[in-house]
Every structure is written in structure tokens, then in C-alpha cells.
Amino acid sequence: MEDELFNKFVDSGSTSINNLILKNYHKLGMTEKDLIVYLALSMYGQKGNTFPMAKDLADDTGMDEASIYTIIQGLIKLGIIELKTIMDHHQQRDIYSLTPIYHRIQSLLQQEQQSDKQHKLMSDTEELFRKIEVEFGRPLSPIEQEQIHQWIDDDHYSVELIDLALREAVLNQAYSLKYMDRILISWEKSNIKTAEQLQDRRKKLGY
């Protein structure tokens, strides 16, 4: 009996699913039931059945057929799966494509990455404001804050490069954004817009 049960486990096979799906399904708007149905579709797909019957999906998941149809329609609307019609041996047949979810996850990760970059930039900008105020010994005016934002947003100077311009200004005891602006313009004329480019130039010049 134990051997029969063991053989049943082995013969039933296994279903492979990317961990990014498990980690991000809820961020895509999927519910736990949506995930279960997607897993069931994956199981059949990996066995070569790309259009399983709703009755079979219902039997496997413990849901009724009406719920299966509703969930599948929801997955299609979410862009998780796609119902496609293909030609197979000169005959049309429907299949469930399970790959759209990867495009959704890619977009999600790109958005999160962009959001992380934006938060870091905001944090770095606030820290830059604080450094300048400490060095200048006074709060920055709204106009000065706008000037710094223009350096970052319009001129595309990195925060690190502006910080280096601040150091140059302090070394020369010139506590003004106008002096920093002249430094940044001078560097830009030398095609320098990042701290790394400035460092490379200084190495080439030997200082």
C-alpha cells in the first residue's frame, strides 16, 4: 500500500512556477483563488493541455464551474492570462496563454525600481539642502531651493557633483549658490556632469 502511494506521488509529477509570481501575485491584483486557478492552468499547460475544461479545473480546485469561469475572465482582464485562437493542423483551437503575467511583473518591477530611485533622489536632495544650510550657516530661501532643483531636474547634475561644488565653494570661502553655479558651468563646459567624470578628469590632470 505504501509503495502504491509512493508511486502515485512520483507518477503525478510536479508543477514548476516562477517565484516572482508567488512573491508578486497580490501586487498584480490577484486573489488567492486567482492564484490557485493560475496554478491549475500551469499544471495542465505543463502536461500539454493548454485549454483544460472548466469541470476539470473545478474538480481540482474545489470550486464550482461558475466560479472558475468568473476567475478566468478576471485573469484575462488583469492581463495575467490570454485566451488565444491558434491554428493546429489546419484547425482552429483555443488555448490559454500564461505568459502575459511575466510582462505584468516586468512592468511592476520597473515601476518599483523607478519609485525607489525617486525616493532616493528625494532623500539625497533633502540631505544636500541640509549640508548647504550647515555650510552657509543659514536656511536656504525658496528661490535657492528652486535653483538646486533646476540643477538636478533641468541641468541633470548629479547630487554628488553638486556636493563637490559645495566643497569647492567652501574651500574658497564663497558661500553662495552663484559661486557653485559657476563651478558647475565650468565643469559642464569640460563635459563633466557626474562625480565619476570629475574624478576621472582630476586623475588625468594629476590632482
Secondary structure, DSSP 8 states (H G I E B T S, - for coil): -HHHHHHHHHHH------HHHHHHGGGGT--HHHHHHHHHHHHHHHTT-SS--HHHHHHHHT--HHHHHHHHHHHHHTTSSEEEEEEETTEEEEEEE-THHHHHHHHHHHHHHHHHHHHHHHHHHHHHHHHHHHHHTS---HHHHHHHHHHHHTS---HHHHHHHHHHHHHTT--SHHHHHHHHHHHHHTT--SHHHHHHHHHHHT-
